[in-house]
Amino acid sequence: MEQKRCLIVSGSITVLLLLLGMKSHPKQDINTLGPQVEGLRMGLDIQATSSHGKDSYTVRIRIVNTGSRPITLVGKAPYDSKSESYAEWLKTKLCFLTFPELLPPSAQTEGFEQVSPRPRTTLSAGEEFSVTWKAEGRYLKSEHYYNTTPYFPSEGLYSVRAKVIVHTDKAEDILLYSNEQAVPVGGSIALGKHGLAYVTHRDEEKQQVVLSLGSHHRIAIGDIFRVSAGSFSGWMLTVVEVRSFSSLATAERTGPRKDTLEPLPPKSGKAQLWEFGQRKMIREVSAEHGKHLLHVGKTRRELEKVYHRDGGISSPFGAQRYVLKDQPADGPQGHVLKVRVLFRPASVSDEVYQDPKKYRQWMLEQKGYGSDGDIVVDVSAPYWEPPYCD
């Protein structure tokens, strides 16, 4: 057995990661591999433990060459990658699908044009490549979870599959799915909380919507869902009545484009469980932290004495994500308290700022991140989210 890569990430973070890349000639077990595609199969194994209220996982991914010819896999990316080995690339790109269905936190990504060599590995017939890592908390990855890995909102039994598009040196793109793996979050085998609902009915008169999840899906009064409308805007849906297989929710428009949105989200709109089941934590933010949440009229320089940017990609004067520096000690595991902040540029004139067409044109001509003198014109309610990691 040849060990190809071992990467250990440790420090003050709460999640310990162990990443190994290995090749071997395994004994075939049809029950621990997903379907065969172009001579490749993928296997998933997750060992979950729960101790003193904390979850930890050991995740192992195997890609097996079940064909009769060697296959060279290449770590392809749309822009230059930090991945130095194929094991690192595979872990970064791997996605997880769950039942009950959950969505991963999303974020835009960008980077420089690919210039460094792409990592690769060659599997002979019957050979496998495997990568293993450890994570703690409610994620199956400690980083690179944006767009790939959902947060488990409750204890309970979740079914998980891995999904990835691998690339060969012959310019082939191969979509692989793993076998199904049961994950007892919190050590529980009860039904896990569902995290994805759909708007099934709109009541314009009462300004309420009906969602497709109810008490049988572990939905509770006060749960908050979000329907996205793009550009950091959308609707927050707060559950006010729960039925067996549906629930009733009020709607609130949010984000920089909220005034352009209809009062209610569209029928069949996809509603994601928001704040990851931690709605009560928002109410429990101490008065000391709460007094920092109102900064309208302050400059960017003044705001950044209390918050720091989370590193996400956003327009300099769009709704930017900011992380509270002095975090509450009792926050949910693996999350930080954030707000979204909208600025008025310091260098724009009243005439341009008050004319939407002129202001849009002015924005298109701007370069850079903004200045210390930019004025805060709107601050969202605080919410819990993973610290940015990409």
C-alpha positions, 0 to 999 in steps of 0.5 A: 500500500502506497501512502500518497498524502497526509495532511493534518490541519489543527489549531484553535479551530473547533474542527480537527481534520485528518486527510489521507490519500491512499491507493490499494487493491481492495477486496470488492464489496458490492454493498459498500460501493455506488453504481458503476459509471465508465469503469469507476465506482465510489464508496462512502463510509462514515463512522459517527460518535457523540460524546458530551453533546458534541458530534464527530465523524470519520469520513472515508471516500473510495474511488475504485477502478472496476474496469479493465484499463488504467484510468488517470484522474485529474483535479480539474477546477475553473480557476487556480486551486490551493489543492496540492494533491488529488486527495485534497482536490477530491475532498474539496469538490465532494458533495453530500446529499441527504434524506431528510433533504437538507441544503448546504450553505451557499456562497459565490467563489472566484479565483485566478486563472489556472496556472499551477499543475493539476493534481492527478492520480492513476488507478490500474484495473482493480485499484482504488484511491481513498481519502479519509478525514475527521470532522467535529460538529454538525458538518461532514467537512470542517471546511469547503462546506459552502455549496457542498455540505449541509448542516444537520439541524437536529439530532436523528438518523440521516441518510447520506450519499456522496456525489462528485464529478471526476475528470480524466486525462482524456477530457472525460467528466464522470458523475459518481454517486456513492452507496447510501450511509446512515448517520446517527447525528447526536447518537439518535436513530429518531427521524432527523428534522427536515430542512427543505420545504416548498410553498404550496399555497399563498394567502394574499389577504392574510399575508401567509403561506403554507409550507409542505412540512409539518409536525411529522417532519419535526417542524415546530412553531417559530421555525424560520425558513428562507426563500431566496430571490437572489442578490442577498434578498428574499423572504423569511418565513416564520412558522405560526401554525403546525399541522401534521404534514404542512405548516402556516407561516408569515412572510417578511421581505429582506435584503437590499432588493426587498422593496422590489419583491412581491409581499409573498414568495412564489408558489412552489418556491424552495424554502430552506430551514434558516439559522439551522434550527438555532432560532432561539439563540437569536433571542438569547443574544445578550443586551451587550451584544444586542446594542452593537446591532444598530449601526445605521449612519455610522461609517465603515471604519466605525462599524469595523471596530465591532465587526470584521468582514467574513471574507465572502465575495460581494459587491462593495456596496451590496449587502456584505456579510460581517462577523461580530468580533465579540461572539456570544459564548453560548452560540451553536457549534461551528457557527458565528453571529453575523449581520448583512450590511448595506452601505452608501458610498462616501464618494457618490453625490446626492444627485447620483445616489438618488437616481437609480439609473445614474447610481447603477451606472456609477456602480459599474464604473467603480473599482475596489472595495469601498472606503472607510468613509462609506455610510451604513444605511441598513443592517439586517437582523443577526443570524448564525452561519458558519464562518466563511471558508473557501 
